[in-house]
Amino acid sequence: MTTYDRMARRAAAGVIGTYSSSFSLAVALLPRRVRADVRNLYAVVRIADEIVDGAAARAGADPVALLDDYERAVLDPRPLHTDPVLHAWAGTARRHRIDPAHMRAFFRSMRADATGEGCDIGEYIHGSAEVVGLMCLDIFAGPSSPEVREAARRLGAAFQKANFVRDVGEDVHGLGRAYVAALTGEGEFTDAVKDRLLDDVEADLAAARPGIAALPRDVRPAVAAAEAIYADLVRRLRATPAADVLRRRVRVPGPRKALLAARAVVRP
């Protein structure tokens, strides 16, 4: 590995360390053989998310045009990128033969956010979350059984739906997005609507657990830790009235995340 490669990996690692304490903690449990690759994946999807969530608009740029440019760059397999995060990701995509269709689906969902036109909510979840789970699986284990791929898809969907509930206030009032309404057909976020969505999240998590058990042993603790942190978030969201979820972001405290991660490591 060249000095430039190492610098690119450090740049990508800085993205996850800055944006997500939950995923940063889980990824730290991964073996060295895949840890940097998952950080590289997180970095490119987070940057795309930032483009549509306000970074482009704050800079006076067209988010759709920026997103189109970024998609072309992310899908470019050249051996040298001058952008460190893109360089790190291109190496990951080549090593693990990531299907470009997954990234194209991801960018379709991001484009729906950028244009404000929306899309079918199932298609949106597939592109924004399920394919990320599938790309992680390709990094962890390469070609996998349909059952394990379905589990990866369901885990990604669970994380995204939990985020919809957690971030409902910001999405509706700050970004003008109505993911919860699209999922439920309900215009008002009530306790009943919240609990119905959380039931769906818990069903996805339950469906994903057998797939986690089927992963290579060295990656299992990291994925189990991420699942446990989200399961804990679901319990906290369920215990919080819908009116409060709209006003403040429900979080899993850092010490609790550390405890859940430690349990995942020692679990047989």
C-alpha positions as CSV (number, residue, x, y, z in Angstrom):
1,M,0.0,0.0,0.0
2,T,1.4,3.4,-1.0
3,T,1.5,6.5,1.2
4,Y,-1.3,8.0,-0.9
5,D,-3.4,4.9,-0.3
6,R,-2.9,5.2,3.5
7,M,-3.8,8.9,3.4
8,A,-6.9,8.2,1.5
9,R,-8.0,5.6,4.0
10,R,-7.4,8.0,6.9
11,A,-9.5,10.6,5.1
12,A,-12.4,8.2,4.7
13,A,-12.1,7.0,8.3
14,G,-12.4,10.6,9.4
15,V,-15.9,10.8,7.9
16,I,-17.4,8.0,10.0
17,G,-15.6,9.2,13.1
18,T,-17.2,12.7,12.7
19,Y,-20.7,11.7,11.7
20,S,-21.7,8.5,13.5
21,S,-20.7,7.3,16.9
22,S,-22.9,4.2,16.6
23,F,-21.4,3.0,13.3
24,S,-17.9,4.2,14.2
25,L,-18.0,2.0,17.3
26,A,-19.4,-1.0,15.5
27,V,-16.9,-0.7,12.6
28,A,-14.0,-0.5,15.1
29,L,-15.0,-4.1,16.1
30,L,-14.4,-5.4,12.5
31,P,-11.3,-7.3,11.6
32,R,-8.5,-5.3,9.8
33,R,-9.2,-7.2,6.6
34,V,-12.5,-5.3,6.1
35,R,-12.5,-2.4,8.5
36,A,-11.1,0.2,6.2
37,D,-13.4,-1.0,3.3
38,V,-16.5,-0.4,5.4
39,R,-15.3,3.0,6.4
40,N,-14.7,3.8,2.8
41,L,-18.3,2.8,1.9
42,Y,-19.7,4.9,4.8
43,A,-17.7,7.9,3.6
44,V,-19.0,8.0,0.1
45,V,-22.7,7.5,1.1
46,R,-22.4,10.1,3.9
47,I,-21.0,12.7,1.5
48,A,-23.9,12.0,-0.9
49,D,-26.3,12.4,1.9
50,E,-24.7,15.7,2.9
51,I,-25.1,17.0,-0.6
52,V,-28.9,16.5,-0.5
53,D,-29.4,17.4,3.2
54,G,-28.2,21.0,2.8
55,A,-24.4,21.3,2.1
56,A,-25.0,22.0,-1.6
57,A,-27.8,24.6,-0.9
58,R,-25.7,26.3,1.8
59,A,-22.9,26.7,-0.8
60,G,-25.3,28.1,-3.4
61,A,-24.8,25.0,-5.6
62,D,-27.4,22.9,-7.4
63,P,-27.7,19.7,-5.3
64,V,-29.0,17.6,-8.3
65,A,-26.1,18.6,-10.5
66,L,-23.6,18.0,-7.6
67,L,-25.2,14.6,-7.0
68,D,-24.9,13.7,-10.6
69,D,-21.3,14.6,-10.7
70,Y,-20.6,12.7,-7.5
71,E,-22.3,9.6,-8.7
72,R,-20.2,9.6,-11.9
73,A,-17.1,10.0,-9.8
74,V,-18.1,7.2,-7.3
75,L,-18.7,4.8,-10.1
76,D,-15.4,5.6,-11.9
77,P,-13.1,2.6,-11.3
78,R,-9.9,4.4,-12.2
79,P,-6.8,3.4,-10.2
80,L,-6.1,6.9,-9.0
81,H,-8.5,9.6,-7.8
82,T,-7.4,13.0,-6.7
83,D,-10.2,13.0,-4.1
84,P,-8.9,10.9,-1.2
85,V,-12.3,9.5,-0.3
86,L,-13.1,8.5,-3.9
87,H,-9.7,6.9,-4.2
88,A,-10.2,4.9,-1.1
89,W,-13.7,3.8,-2.3
90,A,-12.5,2.9,-5.8
91,G,-10.0,0.5,-4.2
92,T,-12.7,-1.1,-2.1
93,A,-15.1,-1.5,-5.1
94,R,-12.4,-3.2,-7.2
95,R,-11.2,-5.5,-4.4
96,H,-14.7,-6.7,-3.5
97,R,-16.3,-6.5,-7.0
98,I,-19.1,-4.3,-5.7
99,D,-22.0,-4.4,-8.1
100,P,-22.4,-0.9,-9.6
101,A,-26.1,-1.4,-9.7
102,H,-26.2,-1.1,-5.9
103,M,-24.6,2.4,-6.0
104,R,-26.9,3.4,-8.9
105,A,-29.9,2.4,-6.7
106,F,-28.4,4.4,-3.8
107,F,-28.1,7.5,-5.9
108,R,-31.6,7.2,-7.3
109,S,-32.9,7.5,-3.7
110,M,-30.6,10.4,-3.0
111,R,-31.8,12.1,-6.2
112,A,-35.4,11.7,-5.0
113,D,-34.5,13.7,-1.9
114,A,-32.6,16.3,-3.9
115,T,-35.4,16.9,-6.4
116,G,-38.1,16.8,-3.7
117,E,-40.2,14.7,-6.1
118,G,-40.0,11.6,-4.0
119,C,-40.4,8.0,-5.2
120,D,-42.1,4.8,-4.0
121,I,-41.1,4.5,-0.3
122,G,-40.1,0.8,-0.7
123,E,-37.9,1.7,-3.6
124,Y,-36.5,4.6,-1.6
125,I,-35.6,2.3,1.4
126,H,-34.1,-0.2,-1.0
127,G,-31.8,2.4,-2.5
128,S,-31.0,4.4,0.6
129,A,-30.4,1.5,3.0
130,E,-30.9,-2.1,1.8
131,V,-28.2,-1.9,-0.9
132,V,-25.8,-0.5,1.7
133,G,-26.4,-3.7,3.7
134,L,-25.8,-5.7,0.6
135,M,-22.5,-3.9,-0.2
136,C,-21.4,-4.5,3.4
137,L,-22.1,-8.2,2.9
138,D,-20.1,-8.3,-0.3
139,I,-17.2,-6.7,1.7
140,F,-17.6,-9.1,4.6
141,A,-18.1,-12.4,2.8
142,G,-18.3,-12.1,-1.0
143,P,-21.0,-14.1,-2.8
144,S,-23.6,-15.2,-0.2
145,S,-26.7,-17.3,0.0
146,P,-30.1,-15.8,-0.8
147,E,-31.1,-16.2,2.8
148,V,-28.0,-14.2,4.1
149,R,-28.6,-11.5,1.4
150,E,-32.2,-11.2,2.5
151,A,-31.0,-10.8,6.1
152,A,-28.6,-8.0,5.1
153,R,-31.4,-6.3,3.2
154,R,-33.8,-6.5,6.2
155,L,-31.1,-5.2,8.6
156,G,-30.5,-2.1,6.3
157,A,-34.2,-1.5,6.1
158,A,-34.6,-1.8,9.9
159,F,-31.9,0.8,10.5
160,Q,-33.4,3.2,8.0
161,K,-37.0,2.9,9.3
162,A,-35.7,3.4,12.9
163,N,-34.0,6.6,11.6
164,F,-37.3,7.7,10.1
165,V,-38.9,7.5,13.5
166,R,-36.0,9.1,15.4
167,D,-35.6,12.0,12.9
168,V,-39.3,12.6,12.1
169,G,-39.3,16.1,13.5
170,E,-36.2,17.2,11.6
171,D,-37.3,15.5,8.4
172,V,-40.8,17.1,8.4
173,H,-40.0,20.6,9.8
174,G,-36.4,21.0,8.7
175,L,-36.2,19.2,5.4
176,G,-39.9,19.0,4.2
177,R,-39.8,15.2,3.9
178,A,-42.6,12.9,4.9
179,Y,-41.1,9.4,5.1
180,V,-43.3,8.3,8.0
181,A,-46.4,9.5,6.2
182,A,-45.3,7.6,3.1
183,L,-44.8,4.4,5.1
184,T,-48.0,4.6,7.1
185,G,-50.5,6.6,5.0
186,E,-51.1,8.7,8.1
187,G,-50.7,12.5,8.1
188,E,-50.3,12.8,11.8
189,F,-47.5,11.3,13.9
190,T,-49.2,9.7,16.9
191,D,-48.3,7.1,19.4
192,A,-50.2,4.5,17.5
193,V,-48.4,5.4,14.2
194,K,-45.0,5.4,16.0
195,D,-45.6,2.0,17.6
196,R,-46.8,0.5,14.3
197,L,-43.6,1.6,12.6
198,L,-41.5,0.3,15.5
199,D,-43.3,-3.1,15.2
200,D,-42.1,-3.1,11.6
201,V,-38.6,-2.3,12.6
202,E,-38.5,-5.1,15.2
203,A,-39.8,-7.5,12.6
204,D,-37.0,-6.6,10.3
205,L,-34.4,-6.9,13.1
206,A,-35.8,-10.4,14.0
207,A,-35.6,-11.5,10.4
208,A,-32.0,-10.3,10.2
209,R,-30.6,-12.0,13.3
210,P,-30.2,-15.5,11.7
211,G,-28.2,-13.9,8.9
212,I,-25.9,-12.2,11.4
213,A,-25.3,-15.7,12.9
214,A,-24.4,-17.0,9.5
215,L,-21.7,-14.3,8.8
216,P,-18.0,-15.0,9.0
217,R,-17.1,-15.3,12.7
218,D,-14.7,-12.4,12.7
219,V,-17.3,-9.9,11.4
220,R,-20.2,-11.1,13.5
221,P,-19.5,-9.0,16.7
222,A,-19.5,-5.8,14.8
223,V,-22.8,-6.4,13.0
224,A,-24.3,-7.8,16.2
225,A,-23.2,-4.6,18.1
226,A,-24.9,-2.4,15.4
227,E,-28.1,-4.4,15.6
228,A,-28.1,-4.3,19.4
229,I,-27.6,-0.5,19.5
230,Y,-30.5,-0.1,17.1
231,A,-32.7,-2.5,19.1
232,D,-32.0,-0.4,22.1
233,L,-32.9,2.8,20.2
234,V,-36.2,1.2,19.2
235,R,-37.0,0.5,22.9
236,R,-36.2,4.1,23.8
237,L,-38.4,5.4,21.0
238,R,-41.2,3.2,22.0
239,A,-41.0,4.5,25.6
240,T,-41.0,8.1,24.4
241,P,-44.3,9.8,23.6
242,A,-44.7,10.7,19.9
243,A,-45.0,14.4,20.8
244,D,-41.6,14.3,22.4
245,V,-40.0,12.4,19.5
246,L,-41.2,15.2,17.2
247,R,-39.4,17.8,19.5
248,R,-36.1,16.1,20.4
249,R,-33.8,13.4,19.1
250,V,-33.9,10.2,21.1
251,R,-30.4,8.8,21.5
252,V,-28.7,5.8,23.0
253,P,-26.1,7.2,25.5
254,G,-22.5,6.5,24.8
255,P,-21.8,4.3,27.8
256,R,-24.8,2.2,26.9
257,K,-23.5,1.8,23.3
258,A,-20.1,0.7,24.7
259,L,-21.8,-1.9,27.0
260,L,-23.8,-3.3,24.1
261,A,-20.7,-3.5,21.9
262,A,-18.8,-5.3,24.7
263,R,-21.6,-7.8,25.0
264,A,-21.5,-8.4,21.3
265,V,-17.8,-9.2,21.5
266,V,-18.2,-11.8,24.3
267,R,-21.3,-13.4,22.9
268,P,-20.6,-17.0,21.8
